[in-house]
Amino acid sequence: MTAVIYARYSSDNQREESIEGQIRECTAYAEKNDITIVKHYIDRAISAKTDNRPQFQQMIKDSDKKLFDIVLVWKLDRFARNRYDSARYKTQLKKNGVKLMSATEIISEGPEGIILESVLEGYAEYYSADLAEKVVRGQTENILKGRCNGGRGTFGYTLDSERKFHIDPLASPFVLESFTKYRDGLTMKEIRDWLNENGIKNPVGGEFTYNSVEHMLKNRRYIGELKFRDVVVPDAIPPIVPLELFDDVQEKIAKNKKAPARRKAEDDYLLTTKLHCGCCGALMFGESGTSRTGEVHRYYKCATAKKKKGCKKKTVRKQWLEDLVVNQTMQLVRDDAAMESIIAKVMELQDRENTNLPLYEKQLRDAESGIQNMLNAIQAGILTSSTKERLEQLEETKRELEARIAEEKLAKPKIKEEFIRFWLMRFRKLDMSLKDQRQALVDTFINSIYLYDDKVLITFNYKEGTQTITFEEAAQAASKENGSDLDCFTAR
């Protein structure tokens, strides 16, 4: 099998050596498991809290070319630190026949492994949020004092030794002129060309682009305002642009802005990659059609039937089926016995699959025993050059194993049962009207769905977690619940 390695470090307390360590461990894992590495994708000083990572996006795009089978990461939090992005991009990889694997968090193919993976992703998201909270106070204080929180500053300003803003007498006139030109009718491209023709450089020393001009024209710092999270401080720094001119420019930008492109319909289908045809076993995919009245209708359709290759499975309304699956999954989440069973299985799996640490600890005990035997031999008067050399080898082995054990414990911290319970119980409080929360529920708890003409079979991610619901039962259940979409559509 072929794989690519994705490595990343953020700007917080990490360096280039972090990338080398990730690649080293991923490479060792690949060699051990007979996997051929064909490429490295590396993002430096970029947080996983955002998916706006150039190499990451290139890797996702390249996965469609069928050149590799696996994306290998050091830990799952290198891939993403929030569950929505993780689920979204793993689904895209899965569509392209590519699997995400962790070199240090060994997770089984079984159903409980999917739950454990979700918990690990949740732990990374929790850690990221907790880390961010610890620096918020200092950054808020900087804003209140008119200081720059980070980066190279803003075009038109200079920063002193305390990172306070001062108007740059050389660059600030070009800022004011750019706002004036846009208000008077020039486009952003024309302003970009004007700045570059005059040899003006952006804050990082490069030429201006369309995006950097747009960012400049929308930047409220030019009217003296600083913002961090929910804290807005007006008149925090010296203004360059009069408020009236700034407001005129914002109004013109809004007027010139084109309507945003519609997302692809397939992005809105909740059950993609999990829904199978009960008649032929093929995957079912989303499709849509527009009626004569202009109303858009969305369905799930069997891939075989779509290609007209013999399957007669009829299409099923998207909203009806998704609501049915979500409601049944929420029943599982609210079942105390089922949740306790899942928690127990995840704990058992976590203990069972930490294979490296017990091996290193056994090797350490063997090395320590060998050292003691050498010392006993020396005390008995047996001292030769080979004895000394062997003792040095054992001591070096001991030091390496102690370092590996320390790294292993840091890389794979034992997640306590209380955290797993807390994390899974949070699903009971999800808002099922929000798409990302519905997606998180489905991705975490559902293994597969088989759709027949008269029933749907849902397999959940835990042992004996299979449930069959007939459409007749679903209709009866829906009629008892006011406001449910289930009684608004027929199955097909």
Residue pairs with C-beta under 8 A, 6 or more apart in sequence:
1 34
1 35
1 36
1 69
1 70
2 35
2 36
2 37
2 38
2 67
2 68
2 69
2 70
3 30
3 35
3 36
3 37
3 38
3 68
3 69
3 70
3 71
3 72
3 101
4 37
4 38
4 39
4 40
4 41
4 59
4 62
4 68
4 70
4 71
4 72
5 22
5 23
5 26
5 27
5 30
5 37
5 39
5 40
5 41
5 72
5 73
6 40
6 41
6 42
6 55
6 56
6 59
6 71
6 72
6 73
6 78
6 79
7 19
7 22
7 23
7 26
7 40
7 41
7 42
7 43
7 73
7 74
7 78
8 19
8 22
8 42
8 43
8 44
8 46
8 48
8 53
8 56
8 78
9 15
9 16
9 18
9 19
9 22
9 44
9 45
10 45
10 46
10 47
10 48
11 45
11 46
11 47
12 47
12 131
16 44
19 42
19 44
21 74
22 73
22 74
22 78
23 40
25 74
25 103
25 104
26 37
26 72
26 73
26 74
26 103
27 37
28 103
29 35
29 72
29 103
29 104
30 36
30 37
30 72
30 103
35 70
35 72
37 72
38 67
38 68
39 68
41 55
41 56
41 58
41 59
42 55
43 53
43 54
43 55
43 56
46 53
47 81
47 128
48 77
48 78
48 79
48 80
48 81
48 124
48 128
49 81
49 82
49 128
49 132
51 57
51 80
51 85
51 89
59 71
60 89
60 92
60 93
62 68
63 71
63 92
63 93
63 96
63 98
64 96
66 96
66 97
68 98
69 97
69 98
69 99
70 98
70 99
70 100
70 101
71 79
71 93
71 98
71 99
71 100
71 101
72 101
72 102
72 103
73 79
73 100
73 101
73 102
73 103
74 102
74 103
74 104
74 411
75 102
75 103
75 104
75 105
75 124
75 411
76 86
76 100
76 102
76 105
76 117
76 120
76 121
76 124
77 121
77 124
77 127
77 128
79 86
79 89
79 90
79 100
80 86
80 89
80 121
81 124
81 125
81 127
81 128
82 125
82 128
83 118
83 121
83 122
83 125
83 440
83 443
84 436
84 439
84 440
86 121
87 439
87 440
87 443
88 439
90 100
90 443
91 272
91 273
91 443
93 99
93 100
94 273
95 272
95 273
104 356
104 408
104 411
104 412
105 117
105 120
105 411
105 412
106 353
106 354
106 355
107 113
107 116
107 117
107 120
107 353
108 349
108 353
110 349
111 447
111 459
111 460
111 461
111 462
111 463
111 465
112 342
112 345
112 346
112 348
112 349
112 461
112 462
112 463
113 349
114 444
114 447
114 461
115 342
115 345
115 346
115 424
115 444
115 445
115 461
115 462
116 346
116 349
116 350
118 443
118 444
119 346
119 415
119 419
119 420
119 423
119 424
120 415
122 423
123 415
123 419
123 423
126 423
136 229
139 149
139 228
140 228
140 229
140 231
142 148
142 149
142 163
142 228
143 149
143 226
143 227
143 228
143 231
143 233
143 236
144 231
144 233
144 236
145 164
146 164
146 165
146 226
146 233
146 236
146 237
147 162
147 163
147 164
147 165
148 154
148 159
148 163
148 164
148 165
149 228
152 203
152 204
153 159
153 165
153 203
154 165
154 203
154 219
154 221
155 171
155 175
155 202
155 203
155 216
156 167
156 168
156 171
156 172
156 174
156 175
156 222
156 240
157 165
157 166
157 167
157 168
157 171
157 172
157 221
157 237
157 240
158 165
158 166
158 167
158 168
159 165
159 166
160 166
164 237
165 221
165 237
165 238
166 238
167 238
167 240
171 200
172 240
174 195
174 198
174 200
175 216
175 222
175 240
175 241
176 240
176 241
178 191
178 195
178 213
178 216
178 217
179 217
179 222
179 241
179 245
179 246
179 249
180 245
181 190
181 191
181 194
182 188
182 191
182 217
182 249
182 252
182 253
183 245
183 248
183 249
183 252
186 194
188 210
188 213
188 214
188 217
189 210
191 213
192 208
192 209
192 210
192 212
192 213
195 208
195 213
196 207
196 208
200 208
201 207
202 208
202 209
202 212
214 253
216 222
217 249
217 253
218 250
218 253
220 227
220 246
221 237
222 239
222 240
222 241
222 246
223 239
223 241
223 242
223 243
223 246
224 234
224 235
224 236
224 237
224 238
224 239
225 232
225 233
225 234
225 235
225 236
226 232
226 233
226 236
226 237
227 233
265 286
265 287
265 288
265 298
266 272
266 285
266 286
268 286
268 298
268 435
269 285
269 286
269 298
269 300
269 318
270 322
270 325
270 326
270 435
270 438
270 439
270 442
271 284
271 300
271 321
271 322
271 325
271 442
271 449
272 285
272 286
273 283
274 442
274 446
274 447
274 448
274 449
275 283
275 284
275 300
275 321
275 449
275 451
276 282
276 283
276 284
276 448
276 449
276 450
276 451
277 283
277 284
277 302
277 303
277 304
277 305
277 311
277 313
277 450
277 451
278 313
278 450
278 451
278 452
278 453
278 455
278 456
278 457
279 302
279 311
279 312
279 313
279 452
279 453
280 302
280 304
280 305
280 310
280 311
280 313
281 450
282 302
282 303
282 304
282 311
283 303
284 300
284 301
284 302
284 303
284 313
284 316
284 451
285 300
285 301
285 303
285 306
286 298
286 299
286 300
286 301
286 318
287 298
287 299
287 300
287 301
287 306
287 315
288 296
288 297
288 298
288 299
289 296
289 297
289 299
290 296
290 297
291 297
297 317
298 317
298 318
298 319
299 315
299 316
299 317
299 318
300 315
300 316
300 318
300 321
300 451
301 313
301 315
302 311
302 313
304 310
304 311
304 313
305 311
305 312
305 313
305 314
313 451
313 453
314 453
314 492
315 492
316 451
316 491
316 492
317 489
317 490
317 491
317 492
319 485
319 488
319 489
320 485
320 486
320 488
320 489
320 490
320 491
321 451
321 456
321 491
322 438
323 484
323 485
323 486
324 456
324 469
324 474
324 486
325 442
325 446
325 449
325 456
325 458
326 432
326 438
326 441
326 442
327 477
327 484
327 486
328 458
328 467
328 469
329 441
329 442
329 445
329 446
329 458
329 460
330 428
330 432
330 441
332 338
332 445
332 460
332 465
332 467
333 339
333 424
333 427
333 428
333 441
333 445
334 428
338 462
338 465
339 421
339 424
339 425
341 462
341 463
342 424
342 461
342 462
343 417
343 420
343 421
343 424
345 462
345 463
346 420
347 417
347 420
350 414
350 415
354 412
356 404
356 408
357 405
357 408
357 409
357 412
360 401
360 404
360 405
360 408
361 405
363 397
363 401
364 398
364 401
364 402
364 405
367 394
367 397
367 398
367 401
368 398
370 390
370 394
371 391
371 394
371 395
371 398
374 387
374 390
374 391
374 394
375 391
377 383
377 387
378 387
378 391
427 440
427 441
427 444
427 445
430 437
430 438
430 440
430 441
431 437
432 438
432 441
444 461
445 460
445 461
446 458
446 459
446 460
446 461
447 459
447 460
447 461
447 465
448 458
448 459
449 456
449 457
449 458
449 459
450 456
450 457
450 459
453 492
454 470
454 471
454 472
455 468
455 469
455 470
455 471
456 468
456 469
456 471
456 474
457 466
457 467
457 468
458 466
458 467
458 468
458 469
459 465
459 466
460 466
460 467
471 491
474 486
475 486
475 487
477 486
478 484
478 485
478 486
478 487
479 487
